Amino acid sequence: MSAAPPRRIVSLVPSTTESVCAFGAGDRLVGCTRYCVEPAAALVGIARVGGTKNPKRDAIAALAPDLVLANAEENRAEDLAWLAARVPVLAQTPRTVAEAVAALGELARALDVGAEQAAAVARAAAPTVAAARPLRAYYAIWRKPWMTVSGDTYVHDVMAQSGFANVAADASARYPEMAPEEAVARGVEVVLLASEPWTFDDAQREELANARTFGDARVVLCDGRDFSWHGVHVAAGVAAARRLRAQFG
């Protein structure tokens, strides 16, 4: 990256796009993905450069960005390599809340803005006294087949800091397949149906609960952004996850 703060930014990560705008640098955004939806008003008129997994590389290069913001998990390695050969790329891939807070500080420094906001997020996301007993939980990200998250993910760390014990924490794959029967065998007490990437809704929740697909476990909906979006959303996301855990006593 050049010494001067970037003036033409393309973001390939929805939560990072939100952070750029929160830092007051939204006027520097010249491109973002079709999944970048927050803050909606600030993104009106910004060029859409495809999805996170299939960005329009030539379109990005044509925008002449002096910084592309990326995530090695959300974006493909071949796309990041192609872009890095042509323009500066900052790829951030936090797997814990602490790493997400550190990445937010790094972003603030790269943009030469937002130090106070980054510090505020760090304070708000600081660990609190854990619940008396972690609640054994299955975090559903996909249904056909059933998929969840391992202990090597950002979602897992948000769960852990909010009083949920991930029943798939020991899985070797980061996003393993795990059938409901296995979750039941592992003592699942609550199933968290995330709103993304699979869009679980109340009809599906009722269906699963009525069919006792996960045995006696409580089945609830949750906002996937609270558990998976980093950047400025960290503090609000962790707080929401803790409130959700508190509902179970």
Contacts in CASP RR format, 6 or more apart in sequence:
PFRMAT RR
TARGET T0000
AUTHOR 0000-0000-0000
METHOD contacts of the structure
MODEL  1
MSAAPPRRIVSLVPSTTESVCAFGAGDRLVGCTRYCVEPAAALVGIARVG
GTKNPKRDAIAALAPDLVLANAEENRAEDLAWLAARVPVLAQTPRTVAEA
VAALGELARALDVGAEQAAAVARAAAPTVAAARPLRAYYAIWRKPWMTVS
GDTYVHDVMAQSGFANVAADASARYPEMAPEEAVARGVEVVLLASEPWTF
DDAQREELANARTFGDARVVLCDGRDFSWHGVHVAAGVAAARRLRAQFG
1 66 0 8 1.000
1 67 0 8 1.000
1 88 0 8 1.000
1 90 0 8 1.000
1 110 0 8 1.000
2 66 0 8 1.000
2 88 0 8 1.000
5 110 0 8 1.000
5 111 0 8 1.000
5 112 0 8 1.000
5 113 0 8 1.000
6 28 0 8 1.000
6 65 0 8 1.000
6 66 0 8 1.000
6 67 0 8 1.000
6 88 0 8 1.000
6 110 0 8 1.000
6 111 0 8 1.000
7 28 0 8 1.000
7 66 0 8 1.000
8 28 0 8 1.000
8 30 0 8 1.000
8 63 0 8 1.000
8 64 0 8 1.000
8 65 0 8 1.000
8 66 0 8 1.000
8 67 0 8 1.000
9 20 0 8 1.000
9 25 0 8 1.000
9 26 0 8 1.000
9 28 0 8 1.000
9 29 0 8 1.000
9 30 0 8 1.000
9 31 0 8 1.000
9 65 0 8 1.000
9 66 0 8 1.000
9 67 0 8 1.000
9 68 0 8 1.000
9 69 0 8 1.000
9 111 0 8 1.000
10 29 0 8 1.000
10 30 0 8 1.000
10 31 0 8 1.000
10 32 0 8 1.000
10 49 0 8 1.000
10 60 0 8 1.000
10 63 0 8 1.000
10 65 0 8 1.000
10 67 0 8 1.000
10 68 0 8 1.000
10 69 0 8 1.000
11 17 0 8 1.000
11 20 0 8 1.000
11 29 0 8 1.000
11 31 0 8 1.000
11 32 0 8 1.000
11 33 0 8 1.000
11 36 0 8 1.000
11 68 0 8 1.000
11 69 0 8 1.000
12 32 0 8 1.000
12 33 0 8 1.000
12 49 0 8 1.000
12 51 0 8 1.000
12 52 0 8 1.000
12 55 0 8 1.000
12 68 0 8 1.000
12 69 0 8 1.000
12 70 0 8 1.000
12 71 0 8 1.000
12 74 0 8 1.000
12 75 0 8 1.000
13 33 0 8 1.000
13 36 0 8 1.000
13 52 0 8 1.000
13 69 0 8 1.000
13 70 0 8 1.000
13 71 0 8 1.000
13 74 0 8 1.000
13 75 0 8 1.000
13 92 0 8 1.000
14 33 0 8 1.000
14 35 0 8 1.000
14 36 0 8 1.000
14 37 0 8 1.000
14 38 0 8 1.000
14 52 0 8 1.000
14 229 0 8 1.000
15 225 0 8 1.000
15 228 0 8 1.000
15 229 0 8 1.000
15 230 0 8 1.000
15 231 0 8 1.000
15 232 0 8 1.000
15 233 0 8 1.000
16 69 0 8 1.000
16 71 0 8 1.000
16 92 0 8 1.000
16 107 0 8 1.000
16 230 0 8 1.000
16 231 0 8 1.000
17 29 0 8 1.000
17 32 0 8 1.000
17 33 0 8 1.000
17 36 0 8 1.000
17 38 0 8 1.000
17 43 0 8 1.000
17 69 0 8 1.000
18 36 0 8 1.000
18 38 0 8 1.000
18 39 0 8 1.000
18 229 0 8 1.000
18 231 0 8 1.000
18 232 0 8 1.000
18 233 0 8 1.000
19 104 0 8 1.000
19 107 0 8 1.000
19 231 0 8 1.000
19 232 0 8 1.000
19 233 0 8 1.000
20 26 0 8 1.000
20 28 0 8 1.000
20 29 0 8 1.000
20 69 0 8 1.000
20 107 0 8 1.000
20 111 0 8 1.000
21 29 0 8 1.000
21 38 0 8 1.000
21 39 0 8 1.000
21 42 0 8 1.000
21 43 0 8 1.000
22 39 0 8 1.000
22 117 0 8 1.000
22 232 0 8 1.000
23 107 0 8 1.000
23 108 0 8 1.000
23 111 0 8 1.000
23 113 0 8 1.000
23 114 0 8 1.000
23 117 0 8 1.000
23 232 0 8 1.000
24 113 0 8 1.000
24 114 0 8 1.000
25 111 0 8 1.000
25 113 0 8 1.000
26 42 0 8 1.000
28 111 0 8 1.000
29 43 0 8 1.000
29 46 0 8 1.000
30 46 0 8 1.000
30 47 0 8 1.000
30 63 0 8 1.000
30 65 0 8 1.000
31 46 0 8 1.000
31 47 0 8 1.000
31 48 0 8 1.000
31 49 0 8 1.000
31 60 0 8 1.000
31 63 0 8 1.000
31 65 0 8 1.000
32 43 0 8 1.000
32 46 0 8 1.000
32 47 0 8 1.000
32 48 0 8 1.000
32 49 0 8 1.000
33 48 0 8 1.000
33 49 0 8 1.000
33 50 0 8 1.000
33 51 0 8 1.000
33 52 0 8 1.000
33 55 0 8 1.000
34 48 0 8 1.000
34 50 0 8 1.000
34 51 0 8 1.000
35 51 0 8 1.000
35 52 0 8 1.000
36 43 0 8 1.000
36 46 0 8 1.000
37 43 0 8 1.000
47 59 0 8 1.000
47 63 0 8 1.000
49 55 0 8 1.000
49 56 0 8 1.000
49 59 0 8 1.000
49 60 0 8 1.000
49 63 0 8 1.000
50 56 0 8 1.000
50 59 0 8 1.000
52 71 0 8 1.000
52 74 0 8 1.000
52 75 0 8 1.000
53 74 0 8 1.000
53 75 0 8 1.000
53 76 0 8 1.000
55 75 0 8 1.000
55 79 0 8 1.000
57 79 0 8 1.000
57 82 0 8 1.000
57 83 0 8 1.000
60 68 0 8 1.000
60 83 0 8 1.000
60 87 0 8 1.000
61 83 0 8 1.000
61 86 0 8 1.000
61 87 0 8 1.000
64 87 0 8 1.000
65 87 0 8 1.000
65 88 0 8 1.000
66 87 0 8 1.000
66 88 0 8 1.000
67 87 0 8 1.000
67 88 0 8 1.000
67 89 0 8 1.000
67 90 0 8 1.000
67 110 0 8 1.000
68 83 0 8 1.000
68 87 0 8 1.000
68 88 0 8 1.000
68 89 0 8 1.000
68 90 0 8 1.000
69 89 0 8 1.000
69 90 0 8 1.000
69 92 0 8 1.000
69 107 0 8 1.000
70 80 0 8 1.000
70 83 0 8 1.000
70 89 0 8 1.000
70 90 0 8 1.000
70 91 0 8 1.000
70 92 0 8 1.000
71 91 0 8 1.000
71 92 0 8 1.000
71 93 0 8 1.000
72 80 0 8 1.000
72 91 0 8 1.000
72 93 0 8 1.000
73 93 0 8 1.000
75 91 0 8 1.000
80 89 0 8 1.000
80 91 0 8 1.000
83 89 0 8 1.000
90 106 0 8 1.000
90 107 0 8 1.000
90 110 0 8 1.000
92 103 0 8 1.000
92 106 0 8 1.000
92 107 0 8 1.000
92 230 0 8 1.000
94 100 0 8 1.000
94 102 0 8 1.000
94 103 0 8 1.000
94 154 0 8 1.000
94 230 0 8 1.000
95 152 0 8 1.000
95 153 0 8 1.000
95 154 0 8 1.000
95 157 0 8 1.000
96 154 0 8 1.000
96 157 0 8 1.000
97 125 0 8 1.000
97 154 0 8 1.000
97 157 0 8 1.000
97 158 0 8 1.000
97 161 0 8 1.000
97 234 0 8 1.000
97 238 0 8 1.000
99 154 0 8 1.000
100 125 0 8 1.000
100 154 0 8 1.000
100 230 0 8 1.000
100 231 0 8 1.000
100 234 0 8 1.000
101 118 0 8 1.000
101 121 0 8 1.000
101 122 0 8 1.000
101 125 0 8 1.000
101 234 0 8 1.000
103 230 0 8 1.000
103 231 0 8 1.000
104 118 0 8 1.000
104 121 0 8 1.000
104 122 0 8 1.000
104 230 0 8 1.000
104 231 0 8 1.000
104 232 0 8 1.000
104 234 0 8 1.000
105 115 0 8 1.000
105 118 0 8 1.000
107 118 0 8 1.000
107 231 0 8 1.000
108 114 0 8 1.000
108 115 0 8 1.000
108 117 0 8 1.000
108 118 0 8 1.000
109 115 0 8 1.000
117 232 0 8 1.000
120 235 0 8 1.000
121 231 0 8 1.000
121 232 0 8 1.000
121 234 0 8 1.000
121 235 0 8 1.000
124 234 0 8 1.000
124 235 0 8 1.000
124 236 0 8 1.000
124 238 0 8 1.000
124 239 0 8 1.000
125 234 0 8 1.000
125 235 0 8 1.000
125 238 0 8 1.000
127 161 0 8 1.000
128 242 0 8 1.000
130 161 0 8 1.000
130 163 0 8 1.000
131 163 0 8 1.000
131 245 0 8 1.000
131 246 0 8 1.000
131 249 0 8 1.000
134 160 0 8 1.000
134 163 0 8 1.000
134 164 0 8 1.000
134 165 0 8 1.000
135 163 0 8 1.000
135 164 0 8 1.000
135 165 0 8 1.000
135 189 0 8 1.000
135 190 0 8 1.000
135 245 0 8 1.000
135 248 0 8 1.000
136 164 0 8 1.000
136 165 0 8 1.000
136 167 0 8 1.000
136 186 0 8 1.000
136 187 0 8 1.000
136 188 0 8 1.000
136 189 0 8 1.000
136 190 0 8 1.000
137 159 0 8 1.000
137 164 0 8 1.000
137 165 0 8 1.000
137 166 0 8 1.000
137 167 0 8 1.000
137 188 0 8 1.000
137 189 0 8 1.000
137 190 0 8 1.000
137 191 0 8 1.000
137 192 0 8 1.000
138 148 0 8 1.000
138 167 0 8 1.000
138 168 0 8 1.000
138 178 0 8 1.000
138 180 0 8 1.000
138 183 0 8 1.000
138 188 0 8 1.000
138 190 0 8 1.000
138 191 0 8 1.000
138 192 0 8 1.000
138 214 0 8 1.000
138 217 0 8 1.000
139 148 0 8 1.000
139 149 0 8 1.000
139 155 0 8 1.000
139 156 0 8 1.000
139 159 0 8 1.000
139 164 0 8 1.000
139 166 0 8 1.000
139 168 0 8 1.000
139 192 0 8 1.000
139 194 0 8 1.000
139 227 0 8 1.000
140 146 0 8 1.000
140 147 0 8 1.000
140 148 0 8 1.000
140 191 0 8 1.000
140 192 0 8 1.000
140 193 0 8 1.000
140 194 0 8 1.000
140 198 0 8 1.000
140 200 0 8 1.000
141 147 0 8 1.000
141 148 0 8 1.000
141 149 0 8 1.000
141 155 0 8 1.000
141 175 0 8 1.000
141 194 0 8 1.000
141 197 0 8 1.000
141 198 0 8 1.000
142 197 0 8 1.000
142 198 0 8 1.000
143 198 0 8 1.000
143 200 0 8 1.000
143 204 0 8 1.000
145 177 0 8 1.000
145 179 0 8 1.000
146 177 0 8 1.000
146 178 0 8 1.000
146 179 0 8 1.000
146 180 0 8 1.000
147 175 0 8 1.000
147 176 0 8 1.000
147 177 0 8 1.000
147 178 0 8 1.000
148 166 0 8 1.000
148 167 0 8 1.000
148 168 0 8 1.000
148 171 0 8 1.000
148 175 0 8 1.000
148 176 0 8 1.000
148 178 0 8 1.000
148 183 0 8 1.000
149 155 0 8 1.000
149 156 0 8 1.000
149 166 0 8 1.000
149 168 0 8 1.000
149 174 0 8 1.000
149 175 0 8 1.000
149 176 0 8 1.000
150 156 0 8 1.000
150 166 0 8 1.000
150 168 0 8 1.000
150 169 0 8 1.000
150 170 0 8 1.000
150 171 0 8 1.000
150 172 0 8 1.000
150 173 0 8 1.000
150 174 0 8 1.000
150 175 0 8 1.000
150 176 0 8 1.000
151 157 0 8 1.000
151 166 0 8 1.000
151 168 0 8 1.000
151 169 0 8 1.000
151 170 0 8 1.000
151 171 0 8 1.000
151 174 0 8 1.000
152 174 0 8 1.000
153 174 0 8 1.000
153 175 0 8 1.000
154 227 0 8 1.000
154 228 0 8 1.000
154 230 0 8 1.000
155 227 0 8 1.000
155 228 0 8 1.000
156 166 0 8 1.000
156 169 0 8 1.000
158 226 0 8 1.000
158 227 0 8 1.000
158 228 0 8 1.000
158 237 0 8 1.000
158 238 0 8 1.000
158 241 0 8 1.000
159 165 0 8 1.000
159 166 0 8 1.000
159 227 0 8 1.000
159 241 0 8 1.000
160 166 0 8 1.000
161 238 0 8 1.000
161 241 0 8 1.000
161 242 0 8 1.000
162 238 0 8 1.000
162 241 0 8 1.000
162 242 0 8 1.000
162 244 0 8 1.000
162 245 0 8 1.000
163 242 0 8 1.000
163 245 0 8 1.000
164 190 0 8 1.000
164 192 0 8 1.000
164 241 0 8 1.000
164 245 0 8 1.000
167 178 0 8 1.000
167 183 0 8 1.000
167 186 0 8 1.000
167 187 0 8 1.000
167 188 0 8 1.000
168 176 0 8 1.000
168 178 0 8 1.000
168 183 0 8 1.000
168 186 0 8 1.000
171 178 0 8 1.000
180 213 0 8 1.000
180 214 0 8 1.000
180 215 0 8 1.000
183 191 0 8 1.000
183 214 0 8 1.000
183 217 0 8 1.000
184 214 0 8 1.000
184 215 0 8 1.000
184 217 0 8 1.000
188 214 0 8 1.000
188 217 0 8 1.000
189 217 0 8 1.000
189 218 0 8 1.000
189 248 0 8 1.000
190 217 0 8 1.000
190 218 0 8 1.000
190 219 0 8 1.000
190 220 0 8 1.000
190 248 0 8 1.000
191 208 0 8 1.000
191 214 0 8 1.000
191 217 0 8 1.000
191 218 0 8 1.000
191 219 0 8 1.000
191 220 0 8 1.000
192 220 0 8 1.000
192 222 0 8 1.000
192 227 0 8 1.000
192 244 0 8 1.000
193 200 0 8 1.000
193 204 0 8 1.000
193 205 0 8 1.000
193 208 0 8 1.000
193 219 0 8 1.000
193 220 0 8 1.000
193 221 0 8 1.000
193 222 0 8 1.000
194 200 0 8 1.000
194 222 0 8 1.000
194 223 0 8 1.000
194 224 0 8 1.000
194 227 0 8 1.000
194 228 0 8 1.000
195 221 0 8 1.000
195 222 0 8 1.000
195 223 0 8 1.000
195 224 0 8 1.000
195 225 0 8 1.000
196 224 0 8 1.000
196 225 0 8 1.000
196 228 0 8 1.000
200 221 0 8 1.000
201 221 0 8 1.000
202 221 0 8 1.000
205 219 0 8 1.000
205 220 0 8 1.000
205 221 0 8 1.000
208 214 0 8 1.000
208 219 0 8 1.000
209 218 0 8 1.000
209 219 0 8 1.000
213 219 0 8 1.000
218 248 0 8 1.000
220 244 0 8 1.000
222 241 0 8 1.000
222 244 0 8 1.000
223 237 0 8 1.000
223 240 0 8 1.000
225 233 0 8 1.000
225 237 0 8 1.000
226 233 0 8 1.000
226 236 0 8 1.000
226 237 0 8 1.000
226 238 0 8 1.000
226 240 0 8 1.000
226 241 0 8 1.000
226 244 0 8 1.000
227 237 0 8 1.000
227 241 0 8 1.000
229 237 0 8 1.000
END
